[in-house]
Every structure is written in C-alpha cells, then in structure tokens.
Amino acid sequence: MSQTPSNNLNGAIEDSSENNDGEYLKFTKRQIIRNLVIVSIGCLLAFTAYDGLVMLQSTINQAEGIGVLSVAIQFSFSCITAILLPEYLFEKIDVKRL
C-alpha cells in the first residue's frame, strides 16, 4: 500500500498511520466530517467562553484603562507566539514526514 492518502472506490480514505498489525487505518468521509464538526464545535465553545472572559476583564477593570491594556498585551503576545512558536516546535519535536 502507498503511504500517501488515497481515495478508494468504496468511499474510504486511507490514512498514512499504521495500526498494530501493520495495516493502514481507513476512515470514511462520514467519520472525517463528523470528527471535523466535533473539533469545530469544541473550538467555537472554547473561543466563545474566552471572548466572554475578555469582555468581562475589560469591563470590570475600567479604571485608567487597565482592562483594555491587559487584553491588548495578551492579544499581542498571542500573535507573536502564533508566528514564532510553530517553527521552533517543528524543529524541536521533528515533524513526521511521509
């Protein structure tokens, strides 16, 4: 079997990861879509809760703009780490190649 994902006639998609028997795992399109929907809903709920806390932080700490400043600093560092951290982690962990 090839190591790259390929479409089969029966609608299953082969993953490049192997199970304990040395065979490739097969996922149907329905399973992939279901997993994608579950992860998407989880991210939506997590970021909705986070956004609510950010709004609460900026509302409660209105004195001298401390709440807004702390949120701005947090978002700035989040953007910086989102840009710089993945490359470092890919080098450190050694990304799996096909």
N, C-alpha and C positions, 0 to 999 in steps of 0.2 A: 504494500500500500504506500501511496505517496505521503509525504509529510506535510504537504500543503493542504488547506481545507478545500474540499471539492463538493460539488452538488451531485447527488445520486438521483436516479430516476424515481425512487420511491419517496423523495422529499426530505430524506435525512441528510444532515451535513456532518462530515467527519471532522473531528477536532484533532489538532496535532498532538494532543496529550494522550498518553497511553495508560491503560489500567494495569492491574497486577498481572494479568495473563499475557501482556504484550500486545493486546488488541487495541485498536483505536476506539475512543468513545464516540457514540453517534448521538446527535441531538436533532430533534425535528425542528422545523421552523416554528411550530407552535410553542415548543419548550423555550426556544430562544426568545421569542416575542414575550412570553409570559415572564421570563426572568428579567427582560429589559423593562417591562412595565412595573414589576415589583421594585427594582432598583430605582426607577424614576420616581415612583410614589414615595419611597423612603427618602430620597434626596429632597423632594418637594416638601415633605413634612419637616425634615431637619432644617432646611433653609427658611421655612415659614416661621418656625419656632425661634430660630436665630434672629430673624428680622424683627420679630416682636420684642425680643430682649434688647436689641439695638435701639429701637424706638423708645422703649421704656427707659433705657440708660440715658438717652439724650433728653428725655422729658423730665426725669427726676433730678438730674444734675444740671439745671439751667443756670445756676449761679456762675457768673463770669464765663459762661460757655464751656465749662469743663466737660459736660456730657458729649457735646458735639466734637470737641477737640479729641477726646479719648476715642471716640468712634472713628474719626478721621485718621488718627495714628494707627489704630488697629487695622483698618482697611488698607492703609499704605503698606504696612508690613506684610499683610496677607498678599498683596500684589507682588511685592518684591520676592517673597519666598516662593510664590507660584511661578515666577520667572526663573529664579536661580536654583531652587532646590531639586527639581526633577533631574537635571543633567548630573548633578553631584550624586544623587541616589542611583541613577543608572550606572554610573561608573563604579560606585561603591558596591552595589549589590550584584553587578554583572547580569545584564538583561539576557533572558533566554532567547536564543536565536533559532530560526527554523532551518 
